[in-house]
Amino acid sequence: MLNGVTVINIREYLSDGNDGGLGEDELSEILSEFSCTKNPDVERFLKNSSIDFTKKNQSVTYLVFLNADASLVGYFTLAIKPICVNAEVFSNNVK
């Protein structure tokens, strides 16, 4: 809990319901309540892509809930992408 909010990884919701999670349908319902009028792409990503990206291990999304009324007030997503560097072109000092 941070300053009146709770942050939850959506992986906690994406279980089949047998291990304590709510499941994908319930998560989609929670996400459907989110609105971002200033940037529709932000809203669109959360509602249409965040679950699939998490299931494919391409990213992970964290939901931010207001503690006072448990409303979804925001989210952030971290991309999971390895970076490959060809070390042959660098000197030993740079490596």
C-alpha positions, -999 to 999 in steps of 0.1 A, spaced: 0 0 0 14 33 -11 -2 66 -1 -38 55 -3 -34 32 -33 -28 -5 -38 -8 -19 -68 -16 -54 -81 0 -74 -108 -26 -87 -132 -10 -121 -132 -26 -125 -97 -60 -123 -115 -51 -145 -145 -55 -178 -128 -82 -203 -136 -100 -195 -103 -89 -227 -86 -58 -211 -70 -73 -180 -56 -74 -158 -87 -105 -143 -102 -99 -155 -138 -97 -137 -171 -134 -130 -174 -136 -112 -141 -103 -93 -149 -118 -81 -182 -148 -69 -163 -126 -49 -139 -106 -34 -168 -138 -24 -186 -145 1 -159 -113 20 -166 -115 52 -186 -89 76 -200 -105 104 -219 -73 123 -225 -56 94 -243 -78 67 -258 -47 46 -267 -40 42 -230 -75 29 -224 -75 7 -255 -42 -10 -245 -55 -19 -211 -88 -32 -223 -77 -49 -255 -40 -59 -252 -28 -61 -216 -41 -95 -209 -28 -111 -241 6 -95 -237 8 -108 -201 -2 -143 -211 25 -143 -239 51 -130 -214 56 -99 -236 48 -75 -208 33 -73 -173 6 -48 -163 1 -35 -128 -33 -21 -117 -35 9 -93 -66 9 -71 -77 37 -48 -79 22 -13 -109 45 -3 -133 29 -27 -113 2 -45 -117 20 -78 -92 14 -107 -75 48 -111 -45 38 -133 -21 13 -144 15 8 -157 30 -18 -180 65 -30 -181 77 -46 -214 97 -78 -212 121 -77 -240 157 -91 -240 184 -70 -256 210 -90 -276 244 -73 -281 271 -86 -304 301 -82 -281 326 -91 -308 326 -55 -321 335 -40 -287 369 -38 -270 375 -56 -238 373 -23 -219 339 -15 -233 326 -51 -226 
